[in-house]
Amino acid sequence: MSNVTEIDQRGGMQETSYNNKGIGTMYQDRIELNPKICAGKPVIKGTRIPVSVIISHLAAGETWKELITGFPELTEEDIKAALQYASDSIEHTEIMFASK
């Protein structure tokens, strides 16, 4: 799988991951990267809710229902997309350890 950052007509960026068959993952229509919104952090499209905020709330033990109550513009599909985006980001991050 590879990540491709695309620039839309408004100057915003959208990162899409493609599997080996070239099919975009489920978050391509829900996650947006735009340097004019939240300093370019990945957000739920049409909102100013960063993916990292969703992940942090879930990590703190909030349920999906509580998260949607706190952020009524979110849907379950948005949360799934945020989780998939975070997973793919980690999966494609290379970690290099410093030698002693």
C-alpha positions in Angstrom: 0.0 0.0 0.0 1.3 3.5 -0.7 0.2 7.0 0.3 -0.4 9.7 -2.2 -1.0 13.4 -1.3 -3.3 15.1 -3.8 -3.9 18.9 -4.0 -7.5 19.9 -4.7 -8.7 22.9 -6.6 -8.9 25.0 -3.4 -5.2 24.4 -2.5 -6.2 21.8 0.1 -4.4 18.4 0.3 -6.0 15.0 0.7 -4.0 12.0 1.5 -5.2 8.7 0.0 -3.8 5.3 0.5 -3.9 2.8 -2.2 -3.7 -1.0 -1.8 -1.8 -3.1 -4.3 -4.8 -3.0 -6.7 -4.9 0.8 -6.7 -8.1 1.0 -4.7 -8.3 3.9 -2.3 -9.0 3.2 1.3 -12.3 4.0 3.0 -11.1 7.4 4.4 -10.3 9.1 1.2 -13.7 10.9 1.2 -13.7 11.7 4.9 -10.2 12.9 5.8 -8.8 16.1 4.5 -5.4 17.8 4.8 -5.5 21.5 4.1 -2.7 23.9 5.2 -5.5 26.5 5.8 -7.3 24.2 8.3 -5.8 23.3 11.7 -2.2 23.9 10.3 -2.6 21.1 7.8 -3.3 18.4 10.3 -5.6 15.6 9.0 -9.2 16.5 9.9 -12.6 15.2 9.2 -13.6 16.8 5.9 -15.9 19.8 6.4 -15.0 20.2 10.1 -12.1 21.4 12.1 -11.9 18.2 14.1 -8.4 16.7 13.8 -8.0 12.9 13.6 -5.7 13.1 16.6 -8.5 14.6 18.7 -10.8 11.6 17.8 -8.0 9.1 18.6 -7.2 10.9 21.9 -10.8 10.8 23.1 -11.1 7.1 22.2 -7.8 6.4 24.0 -9.1 8.2 27.1 -12.0 5.7 27.2 -14.8 7.6 25.6 -17.3 5.5 23.7 -18.3 6.3 20.1 -21.7 7.5 21.4 -20.0 9.9 23.8 -17.7 11.2 21.1 -20.6 11.8 18.7 -22.6 13.5 21.5 -19.6 15.8 22.2 -19.0 16.4 18.5 -22.5 16.2 16.9 -21.1 16.8 13.4 -19.2 13.4 13.6 -20.7 10.2 12.3 -19.7 6.6 13.0 -18.2 6.5 9.5 -16.0 9.5 10.3 -14.7 7.7 13.4 -14.0 4.6 11.4 -12.2 6.7 8.8 -10.1 8.4 11.6 -9.1 5.0 13.0 -8.2 3.6 9.6 -6.2 6.7 8.7 -4.3 6.5 12.0 -3.7 2.8 11.5 -2.4 3.3 8.0 -0.2 6.2 9.1 1.4 4.0 11.8 1.7 1.1 9.4 3.7 3.2 6.9 5.9 5.0 9.4 9.5 4.0 9.5 11.1 4.1 12.9 14.9 4.3 13.1 16.6 3.6 16.4 19.7 5.6 17.4 22.7 3.4 17.9 24.5 3.6 21.2 
